[in-house]
Amino acid sequence: MKAAPKFSFMLLSAMLLCACASAPKFDTNNINLNITPQQALVETTQLQGTAVLWGGVIIASSNLKQATQFEILAYPLDSKQRPDPKKTPQGRFLALQPGYLETSDYNQGRLISLSGTLQQNRTGRVGETEYTYPVIEIRQLHLWPKRSESPDTRFHFGIGVMFSK
């Protein structure tokens, strides 16, 4: 009879640990995770319509007549599908979200991950230089929360005293 409480405790502990585990934000079934923005530029016609999962730093966002457009500097994704700006950038791409999104929420410098299908390339300008962008029509996107400059874990020790009138 002593085994039953131990087993229950172990089962409850395992369930709590599983509940705390973070799952990826995107379903990667039917998505080619090996295609990069540079490869999409080179193999435009062969890859058009292919599902990809990319992410990066938002350079600009604007509302068009039928969609919201993001210009993104691509970075490799980590195991949580978050862009890693410490790695080498993979070029720029455009992402189109049908309909309207509030661009003040999706402002310059924010990290974003998205899945979608590759469309035809589009030519634009980066400064005074002509630039060809691969274009994605977004199926799903995730705007990552802003991280503070301080470390995630903090330790405080002290005695607090408060005076009020």
Long-range contacts (C-beta under 8 A, 24 or more apart in sequence): 22-80, 24-80, 24-81, 25-80, 25-81, 25-113, 25-142, 26-53, 26-81, 26-113, 26-115, 26-140, 26-142, 28-53, 31-115, 35-118, 36-74, 36-90, 36-91, 37-74, 37-90, 37-91, 37-92, 37-93, 37-134, 38-90, 38-91, 40-93, 40-118, 40-121, 40-134, 41-91, 41-121, 41-132, 41-134, 44-118, 44-120, 44-121, 44-134, 47-118, 48-118, 48-119, 48-120, 49-117, 49-118, 50-117, 50-118, 51-115, 51-116, 51-117, 51-139, 52-115, 52-116, 52-117, 52-118, 52-136, 53-77, 53-81, 53-113, 53-114, 53-115, 54-93, 54-95, 54-113, 54-114, 54-136, 55-81, 55-82, 55-83, 55-111, 55-112, 55-113, 55-114, 56-83, 56-89, 56-90, 56-93, 56-111, 56-112, 57-83, 57-85, 57-109, 57-110, 57-111, 57-112, 58-106, 58-107, 58-108, 58-109, 58-110, 58-111, 58-112, 59-92, 59-108, 60-108, 61-101, 61-103, 61-106, 61-107, 61-108, 62-103, 63-100, 63-101, 63-103, 64-96, 66-98, 66-99, 67-96, 67-97, 67-98, 67-99, 68-96, 68-97, 68-99, 68-100, 68-101, 68-103, 68-106, 69-94, 69-95, 69-96, 69-97, 70-94, 70-95, 70-96, 70-97, 70-106, 70-112, 71-124, 71-133, 72-112, 77-113, 81-113, 81-142, 82-111, 82-113, 82-144, 83-111, 83-112, 83-113, 83-144, 85-111, 91-134, 92-126, 92-131, 92-133, 93-133, 93-134, 93-135, 93-136, 94-122, 94-124, 94-133, 94-134, 94-135, 94-136, 95-135, 95-136, 95-137, 95-138, 95-141, 96-135, 96-136, 96-137, 96-138, 97-138, 97-141, 98-137, 98-138, 105-143, 106-143, 110-143, 110-144, 110-146, 111-143, 111-144, 112-141, 112-142, 112-143, 112-144, 113-141, 113-142, 113-144, 114-138, 114-139, 114-140, 114-141, 114-142, 115-139, 115-140, 115-141, 116-140
